[in-house]
Amino acid sequence: METDEESWRRAGLDQFDTAQPPGPSDEKSKAYLEKLFAEQIDGRELLVNNSRWGNFRTRRTHRWHSGNVVLLGDAAHTAHFSVGSGTKMAMEDAVALADSLLGHRDDLPSALEAYEAARRPSVEKIQNSARPSLSWWEHFGRYHDAFEPTQFAFHFISRSIGKERIARRDPGFVDQVVRDWRATHDGHLPLDTPLQLGEREFTGRSLTGADLAALRTEEDLWLTAPDSEDRLPQIYDQLADALTGDTPPELVAVQGGIPLTRSLLAEQARLVHGVPALIMEDGLDEDRAETLLLSGRADLVGREQT
């Protein structure tokens, strides 16, 4: 069971002592969830297995070795919080370490450097793929309130893959997502849907060149997303201040940063403050553009022409 912190506290689940071994606290959570999801589980019981509430944190070790001591597995890095794979990653670390030691039999420092260099990219890829999933659960209350069920599901699935890959798995589902969009936008396809911003009208949702130049006015707020989430609260405050001023912007345009921080900043504008949002991305293609629009992460998408 996963939920956002606000819902968890409102349900009183924070009153359970998660520091204790399985017992009364575990049984309280079990009883609460069995009642909450009674219809979905047909009145059956849930199974518990030291089922503690907790927050996942991504941990990265600055260096994986010192002298003749080397770290691998959980000692060096966390895994994916929902997929797991901690044991698999530890075994892969061990294989890479063994290969490096064999390849540098007479040079231990070089062997350990080679081991770390070989494994870091794969580990970071898994950790980076976990972050959008974790962020989704931290904010899913706002998505539940803002989106209809089909878009809500598409937003969830598209946190790590695009529309085309989702369609290969379930073309009927993606067709429904597009039909829902067209039903609420006078039959227009996502990229061809007009958008009115004050006195300005755009004939489509993907902007380049002159259309982007028209947005760089006093009516619009341009924000640069950070490279990490820990700086987002400061920019959220900047956004809130701008939107409560005498002349609030008609559009919030988000550039820079990484895909996750750009999306979170755009969603803060459109879902929390009700202001349309533009996401700028280098190398934006049609699949990525449609995914951002259909998922409700942005109202407009753009890229600078090269």
Phi, psi and chi 1 to 4 in degrees:
 res  aa     phi    psi   chi1   chi2   chi3   chi4
   1 MET       -  130.3  -57.9  -65.4 -179.8      -
   2 GLU  -131.1  145.4  -62.3  174.4   89.3      -
   3 THR  -157.3  171.8 -174.4      -      -      -
   4 ASP   -84.9  163.7   61.5  -18.2      -      -
   5 GLU   -63.8  -39.6 -177.2  176.5   -1.9      -
   6 GLU   -60.3  -46.0 -178.6 -178.3   -5.3      -
   7 SER   -66.1  -39.3  -59.3      -      -      -
   8 TRP   -60.6  -45.3  176.8   71.2      -      -
   9 ARG   -70.2  -40.1  -68.2 -171.0 -177.7  -80.7
  10 ARG   -63.9  -29.9 -168.0  166.5   57.0 -119.5
  11 ALA   -78.9   -6.1      -      -      -      -
  12 GLY    80.7    9.6      -      -      -      -
  13 LEU   -72.6  -16.6  -62.8  171.7      -      -
  14 ASP   -73.8  -10.1   61.0  -39.0      -      -
  15 GLN   -81.4   -9.2  -60.5  173.1   14.9      -
  16 PHE   -82.7  139.5  -58.4  159.5      -      -
  17 ASP   -82.2   94.9 -172.4   -2.2      -      -
  18 THR   -77.6   -6.6   58.5      -      -      -
  19 ALA   -82.1  -14.1      -      -      -      -
  20 GLN   -87.8  158.7  -63.3  -59.9  -45.1      -
  21 PRO   -62.9  166.7  -18.9   30.8      -      -
  22 PRO   -52.0  139.5  -24.3   33.3      -      -
  23 GLY   167.1 -132.7      -      -      -      -
  24 PRO   -56.7  -42.6  -25.7   34.9      -      -
  25 SER   -63.4  -44.8  176.7      -      -      -
  26 ASP   -59.6  -42.8 -153.1   28.8      -      -
  27 GLU   -68.7  -34.1  -68.0  -58.3  -41.0      -
  28 LYS   -64.2  -45.4  -73.2 -178.4 -179.5  178.6
  29 SER   -61.0  -44.2  -66.6      -      -      -
  30 LYS   -58.9  -47.6  173.6  178.1  177.6  -68.8
  31 ALA   -64.2  -41.4      -      -      -      -
  32 TYR   -62.8  -46.1  176.6   88.0      -      -
  33 LEU   -72.2  -32.7  -66.1  168.6      -      -
  34 GLU   -64.0  -38.3  -76.2  175.3  -15.6      -
  35 LYS   -71.0  -42.4 -178.1  177.9  179.3 -179.1
  36 LEU   -63.6  -41.0  179.8   64.8      -      -
  37 PHE  -108.1   27.7  -66.0  107.0      -      -
  38 ALA   -55.6  -41.7      -      -      -      -
  39 GLU   -66.6  -41.6 -178.4  178.1   -9.1      -
  40 GLN   -69.8  -30.7  -74.0   78.3   11.2      -
  41 ILE  -104.8   13.5   61.3  177.1      -      -
  42 ASP    54.4   37.7  -65.7  -32.2      -      -
  43 GLY    73.5    5.5      -      -      -      -
  44 ARG   -77.4  170.7  -64.3 -177.0  175.2   88.6
  45 GLU   -88.1  152.0  -70.1 -169.7    9.2      -
  46 LEU   -91.1  153.2  -66.7  173.7      -      -
  47 LEU   -95.4  141.9  -59.5  177.8      -      -
  48 VAL  -119.6  148.3  -65.9      -      -      -
  49 ASN  -149.7   75.3 -179.6   22.5      -      -
  50 ASN    53.5   49.9 -167.4   13.7      -      -
  51 SER   -84.1   82.1  -54.3      -      -      -
  52 ARG   -93.8  146.2  -51.2  175.3 -172.9 -141.8
  53 TRP   -76.6  141.7  -66.5  101.3      -      -
  54 GLY  -166.5  162.7      -      -      -      -
  55 ASN  -106.7  132.8  -67.1  -33.0      -      -
  56 PHE   -82.2  138.8  179.7   83.3      -      -
  57 ARG  -126.0  139.1  -72.1  173.4  172.1   79.1
  58 THR   -85.7  125.2  -60.5      -      -      -
  59 ARG  -117.6  132.9  -58.1  -63.7 -170.1 -167.0
  60 ARG  -128.2  129.3  -64.9 -177.3  173.0   94.4
  61 THR   -85.8  131.9  -52.1      -      -      -
  62 HIS   -61.4  -44.2 -178.7   63.6      -      -
  63 ARG  -130.3  142.7  -72.9 -179.2   59.1   80.7
  64 TRP   -95.2   -1.6  -69.1   16.7      -      -
  65 HIS  -153.5  155.0   58.3   88.4      -      -
  66 SER  -153.6  121.0  177.7      -      -      -
  67 GLY    62.5 -125.0      -      -      -      -
  68 ASN  -105.0   19.3   64.1   -8.8      -      -
  69 VAL  -106.5  130.2  175.9      -      -      -
  70 VAL  -131.5  143.8   62.1      -      -      -
  71 LEU  -105.1  148.4  -55.4  177.2      -      -
  72 LEU  -151.1  165.9   56.1   78.1      -      -
  73 GLY    62.7 -142.8      -      -      -      -
  74 ASP   -61.1  -23.6  -71.0  -12.1      -      -
  75 ALA   -68.9  -24.7      -      -      -      -
  76 ALA  -102.0  -27.6      -      -      -      -
  77 HIS  -166.3  153.2   51.2   73.9      -      -
  78 THR   -82.1  168.2   50.6      -      -      -
  79 ALA  -108.4 -158.2      -      -      -      -
  80 HIS   -84.9  126.5 -165.7  -59.7      -      -
  81 PHE   -66.0  -29.6   81.9  104.0      -      -
  82 SER  -105.0  -34.8   59.2      -      -      -
  83 VAL   -76.9  -31.0  176.2      -      -      -
  84 GLY    86.9 -122.4      -      -      -      -
  85 SER    74.0   15.0   71.4      -      -      -
  86 GLY   -61.2  -43.6      -      -      -      -
  87 THR   -66.0  -42.7  -58.9      -      -      -
  88 LYS   -59.8  -45.7  173.7  178.1  176.9  -70.6
  89 MET   -64.3  -38.3  -67.6  170.5   68.4      -
  90 ALA   -64.5  -41.3      -      -      -      -
  91 MET   -64.9  -39.9  -65.4  -62.4  -66.9      -
  92 GLU   -65.8  -38.0  -70.3  170.8  -18.0      -
  93 ASP   -58.5  -45.4  -70.5  -10.5      -      -
  94 ALA   -63.5  -41.0      -      -      -      -
  95 VAL   -63.0  -45.1  170.3      -      -      -
  96 ALA   -64.4  -38.3      -      -      -      -
  97 LEU   -63.6  -45.5  177.1   59.2      -      -
  98 ALA   -61.1  -43.5      -      -      -      -
  99 ASP   -61.7  -41.2  -72.8  -16.3      -      -
 100 SER   -67.7  -39.7  -65.2      -      -      -
 101 LEU   -65.6  -38.3  -69.5  171.1      -      -
 102 LEU   -69.2  -34.7  -72.0  172.7      -      -
 103 GLY   -78.0  -18.3      -      -      -      -
 104 HIS  -131.5   59.9  -59.4   79.7      -      -
 105 ARG   -57.6  -35.4  -67.4  174.2 -178.6  -89.8
 106 ASP  -107.0   14.7  -59.3  -39.5      -      -
 107 ASP  -144.0   84.1 -171.9   -8.9      -      -
 108 LEU   -60.9  -45.8 -178.9   60.5      -      -
 109 PRO   -56.6  -42.6  -26.7   36.4      -      -
 110 SER   -66.7  -36.1  -65.0      -      -      -
 111 ALA   -62.9  -43.0      -      -      -      -
 112 LEU   -72.1  -35.1  -60.5 -174.3      -      -
 113 GLU   -64.1  -42.4  -70.7  -72.7   -9.2      -
 114 ALA   -65.7  -39.0      -      -      -      -
 115 TYR   -59.9  -49.3  152.0   67.2      -      -
 116 GLU   -64.7  -42.6 -176.5  172.7  -21.7      -
 117 ALA   -62.8  -34.1      -      -      -      -
 118 ALA   -73.2  -35.4      -      -      -      -
 119 ARG   -94.6  -29.0  -75.2  -62.5  -62.5  150.3
 120 ARG   -54.7  -47.1  -92.5 -166.1 -175.5  -85.6
 121 PRO   -57.7  -43.0  -25.9   36.6      -      -
 122 SER   -66.4  -42.0  -63.5      -      -      -
 123 VAL   -64.3  -44.9  168.1      -      -      -
 124 GLU   -65.4  -33.7  -70.6  175.8   -4.2      -
 125 LYS   -62.5  -44.8 -178.5  178.4 -179.8 -179.8
 126 ILE   -66.0  -44.0  -68.9  174.9      -      -
 127 GLN   -63.7  -41.0  -71.1 -171.9  -34.7      -
 128 ASN   -67.3  -31.5  -69.5  -21.3      -      -
 129 SER   -73.6  -24.1   68.9      -      -      -
 130 ALA   -74.9  -31.2      -      -      -      -
 131 ARG   -62.1  -44.7 -170.7   56.5 -129.9  173.7
 132 PRO   -60.5  -35.9  -25.7   36.0      -      -
 133 SER   -65.8  -45.3  -66.3      -      -      -
 134 LEU   -62.3  -43.5 -178.2   57.9      -      -
 135 SER   -61.3  -38.1  175.7      -      -      -
 136 TRP   -59.5  -44.8 -166.2   90.8      -      -
 137 TRP   -69.0  -29.5  -74.8  107.6      -      -
 138 GLU   -69.0  -23.8  -69.6  172.8  -19.1      -
 139 HIS  -119.3    8.6  -61.6   91.3      -      -
 140 PHE   -66.0  -20.1   99.1   97.9      -      -
 141 GLY   -59.7  -41.9      -      -      -      -
 142 ARG   -68.8  -32.8   71.0  168.3   59.0  163.4
 143 TYR   -70.6  -39.1  -52.7  140.8      -      -
 144 HIS   -60.0  -40.3  175.3  -86.9      -      -
 145 ASP   -77.3  -29.2  -66.6  -18.0      -      -
 146 ALA   -91.0  -29.7      -      -      -      -
 147 PHE  -111.3  148.2  -58.2  140.8      -      -
 148 GLU   -71.2  161.0  -66.2  -60.9  -40.4      -
 149 PRO   -52.5  -42.6  -30.3   36.9      -      -
 150 THR   -67.4  -43.9  -55.9      -      -      -
 151 GLN   -67.4  -35.5 -171.5  179.0   31.9      -
 152 PHE   -58.7  -45.4  176.0   82.1      -      -
 153 ALA   -67.0  -40.4      -      -      -      -
 154 PHE   -65.7  -39.7 -175.4   78.7      -      -
 155 HIS   -59.0  -42.9 -171.6  -77.1      -      -
 156 PHE   -64.7  -50.2  174.5   69.7      -      -
 157 ILE   -67.4  -34.3  -60.9  171.4      -      -
 158 SER   -84.7    9.7   64.2      -      -      -
 159 ARG   -65.8  -21.6   68.3 -161.8 -174.0  -79.7
 160 SER  -131.7  -12.2   57.5      -      -      -
 161 ILE  -135.1  159.2   60.5  175.8      -      -
 162 GLY   -93.1  177.1      -      -      -      -
 163 LYS   -56.4  -43.6  169.0  177.2  170.2  -78.4
 164 GLU   -64.8  -41.4  -69.2 -178.2    1.3      -
 165 ARG   -68.3  -36.4  -75.2 -174.6   61.0 -172.2
 166 ILE   -64.6  -40.0  -61.0  172.0      -      -
 167 ALA   -64.3  -32.6      -      -      -      -
 168 ARG   -66.0  -28.8  -71.9 -161.4  -68.1  -90.2
 169 ARG   -84.3  -38.8  -59.5  179.7 -177.8 -172.2
 170 ASP  -150.2   81.2 -168.3  -18.8      -      -
 171 PRO   -61.3  -33.4   20.2  -31.9      -      -
 172 GLY   -63.4  -38.9      -      -      -      -
 173 PHE   -64.6  -46.4  170.5   67.7      -      -
 174 VAL   -65.3  -37.9  172.6      -      -      -
 175 ASP   -58.8  -39.5  -74.2  -14.3      -      -
 176 GLN   -66.9  -39.3 -176.1   61.3   54.7      -
 177 VAL   -60.4  -44.6  171.6      -      -      -
 178 VAL   -67.7  -40.5  175.1      -      -      -
 179 ARG   -61.7  -40.6  -75.1 -161.5  -60.6  -89.2
 180 ASP   -62.6  -40.7  -72.5   -7.7      -      -
 181 TRP   -60.8  -48.3  173.1  -78.8      -      -
 182 ARG   -65.1  -33.7  -60.2 -172.0   70.8  168.8
 183 ALA   -65.9  -29.8      -      -      -      -
 184 THR   -99.5   -0.6   56.5      -      -      -
 185 HIS  -130.6   42.6  -66.4   89.1      -      -
 186 ASP    54.1   35.5  -62.8  -35.6      -      -
 187 GLY    82.9    1.4      -      -      -      -
 188 HIS   -78.0  143.9  -66.7  -73.0      -      -
 189 LEU   -71.0  156.9  -69.6  168.8      -      -
 190 PRO   -51.4  -52.7  -29.1   36.0      -      -
 191 LEU   -72.0  -18.2  -63.6  178.9      -      -
 192 ASP  -100.1    8.9  -60.2  -34.1      -      -
 193 THR   -80.8  124.8  -59.3      -      -      -
 194 PRO   -67.3  158.2  -15.7   29.7      -      -
 195 LEU  -142.1  129.5  179.9   66.8      -      -
 196 GLN  -101.0  124.1 -171.3   81.5   31.6      -
 197 LEU  -121.5   98.8  -69.4  177.1      -      -
 198 GLY    61.3 -120.8      -      -      -      -
 199 GLU   -91.9   -1.4  -62.5 -179.1   -5.9      -
 200 ARG   -97.4  135.7  -62.9  170.2  -66.5  173.4
 201 GLU  -123.5  130.7 -177.8  175.0    0.7      -
 202 PHE  -109.1  134.9  -63.3   89.8      -      -
 203 THR   -80.2  -12.4   57.4      -      -      -
 204 GLY  -150.1  174.9      -      -      -      -
 205 ARG  -101.3   -6.5  -61.5  -63.5 -179.0   98.6
 206 SER  -109.1  117.2 -177.9      -      -      -
 207 LEU  -113.9  142.7  -51.0 -178.2      -      -
 208 THR  -145.6  169.6   57.1      -      -      -
 209 GLY    52.5 -122.8      -      -      -      -
 210 ALA   -62.6  -34.7      -      -      -      -
 211 ASP   -62.8  -40.1  -72.9  -27.1      -      -
 212 LEU   -68.2  -38.2  -78.3  173.9      -      -
 213 ALA   -60.6  -33.8      -      -      -      -
 214 ALA   -68.1  -18.1      -      -      -      -
 215 LEU   -88.3  -15.0  -67.9  176.3      -      -
 216 ARG   -85.4   66.4  -62.4 -175.8 -176.4  -84.4
 217 THR  -128.1  176.8   68.1      -      -      -
 218 GLU   -68.9  -16.2  -66.2 -177.7   -4.2      -
 219 GLU   -76.2  -11.3  -72.2   88.1    0.1      -
 220 ASP  -120.6  149.0  -53.4  -46.2      -      -
 221 LEU  -109.9  121.6  173.7   65.1      -      -
 222 TRP  -102.5  126.7  -76.3   78.7      -      -
 223 LEU  -124.4  144.8  -64.1  173.0      -      -
 224 THR  -103.6  118.3  -61.1      -      -      -
 225 ALA   -69.8  147.7      -      -      -      -
 226 PRO   -79.8  168.8   31.3  -35.3      -      -
 227 ASP   -83.6   -9.0  -68.4  -31.0      -      -
 228 SER  -142.6  156.4   61.5      -      -      -
 229 GLU   -71.5  -20.8  -66.5  166.6   84.7      -
 230 ASP   -67.2  -16.4   55.7   -1.6      -      -
 231 ARG   -96.7   -2.9  -69.9 -170.7   52.1 -122.1
 232 LEU   -62.3  -41.1  -83.7  174.2      -      -
 233 PRO   -54.4  -37.6  -28.4   36.9      -      -
 234 GLN   -63.4  -41.1  -61.2  168.9  -67.9      -
 235 ILE   -74.3  -31.8  -55.2  177.8      -      -
 236 TYR   -59.9  -41.5  -72.7  163.3      -      -
 237 ASP   -63.9  -41.7  -69.3  -19.0      -      -
 238 GLN   -61.0  -41.7  180.0 -176.4  -12.8      -
 239 LEU   -63.8  -47.0  172.1   62.7      -      -
 240 ALA   -61.1  -41.9      -      -      -      -
 241 ASP   -61.8  -42.5  -69.9  -17.7      -      -
 242 ALA   -66.2  -35.5      -      -      -      -
 243 LEU   -79.9  -14.8  -65.3  176.6      -      -
 244 THR  -103.7    8.2   55.9      -      -      -
 245 GLY   -76.3 -176.3      -      -      -      -
 246 ASP   -67.6  -33.6  -65.9  -25.6      -      -
 247 THR  -127.3   79.7   55.7      -      -      -
 248 PRO   -63.0  147.4   22.1  -32.3      -      -
 249 PRO   -68.9  153.3   25.5  -34.5      -      -
 250 GLU   -82.2  -20.6  -64.6  176.9  -13.2      -
 251 LEU  -149.3  143.9  174.8   79.3      -      -
 252 VAL  -109.4  119.7  173.3      -      -      -
 253 ALA  -104.7  129.4      -      -      -      -
 254 VAL  -115.9  129.4 -179.4      -      -      -
 255 GLN  -136.1  171.9   58.3 -170.4   -7.8      -
 256 GLY    70.5 -163.8      -      -      -      -
 257 GLY    65.8 -149.4      -      -      -      -
 258 ILE  -123.6  164.9   58.2  175.8      -      -
 259 PRO   -52.6  -40.8  -30.0   36.7      -      -
 260 LEU   -66.1  -47.3  176.2   59.1      -      -
 261 THR   -69.8  -32.9   56.1      -      -      -
 262 ARG   -62.9  -45.6  -74.4 -166.1  -64.0  -90.6
 263 SER   -63.5  -44.7  -66.7      -      -      -
 264 LEU   -63.7  -38.8  -70.6  174.7      -      -
 265 LEU   -69.2  -41.4 -170.2   48.9      -      -
 266 ALA   -64.3  -40.4      -      -      -      -
 267 GLU   -67.1  -34.1  -70.9  173.9  -10.5      -
 268 GLN   -60.9  -39.1 -173.7   76.9    4.6      -
 269 ALA   -69.9  -50.4      -      -      -      -
 270 ARG   -84.5  -33.4   68.1 -174.1  -49.0  -89.1
 271 LEU   -92.9  -31.8  -59.2 -177.2      -      -
 272 VAL   -91.0  -44.5  175.9      -      -      -
 273 HIS  -102.9   -8.4  -61.8  -74.2      -      -
 274 GLY    71.6   26.4      -      -      -      -
 275 VAL  -110.2  130.9  178.2      -      -      -
 276 PRO   -55.0  148.7  -25.1   34.8      -      -
 277 ALA  -130.3  140.9      -      -      -      -
 278 LEU  -111.6  134.0  160.1   73.4      -      -
 279 ILE  -110.8  125.1  -71.6 -178.7      -      -
 280 MET   -98.7  132.5  -66.1  -74.9  -63.0      -
 281 GLU  -141.9  136.5  -74.1 -163.5    1.0      -
 282 ASP   -70.1  141.3  -65.9  -26.3      -      -
 283 GLY    68.3   22.7      -      -      -      -
 284 LEU   -63.7  123.8 -176.2   75.8      -      -
 285 ASP  -109.8  177.9   59.5   18.4      -      -
 286 GLU   -63.8  -39.0 -176.0  172.1  -52.0      -
 287 ASP   -63.4  -47.5  177.9   53.7      -      -
 288 ARG   -64.3  -40.4  173.9   64.5  173.7  164.4
 289 ALA   -62.3  -47.4      -      -      -      -
 290 GLU   -64.8  -37.7  -73.7 -168.2  -41.2      -
 291 THR   -62.0  -44.1  -58.4      -      -      -
 292 LEU   -62.4  -38.9  -71.3  169.9      -      -
 293 LEU   -74.1  -50.3  -64.6  172.0      -      -
 294 LEU   -64.5  -30.4  -70.6  168.5      -      -
 295 SER   -80.3  -10.2   66.0      -      -      -
 296 GLY    82.0   16.4      -      -      -      -
 297 ARG   -81.9  -22.2  -69.9  179.4  169.9   87.2
 298 ALA  -152.5  158.0      -      -      -      -
 299 ASP   -97.8  -28.4  -60.9  -80.0      -      -
 300 LEU  -137.0  153.2  -71.0  166.7      -      -
 301 VAL  -130.0  153.7  -66.1      -      -      -
 302 GLY  -155.4  159.1      -      -      -      -
 303 ARG  -147.8  145.2   59.7 -179.0  173.7   83.9
 304 GLU   -74.0  137.4  -62.4  -73.3   -0.7      -
 305 GLN   -75.5  140.7  -73.0 -177.1  -45.3      -
 306 THR  -111.6      -   57.1      -      -      -
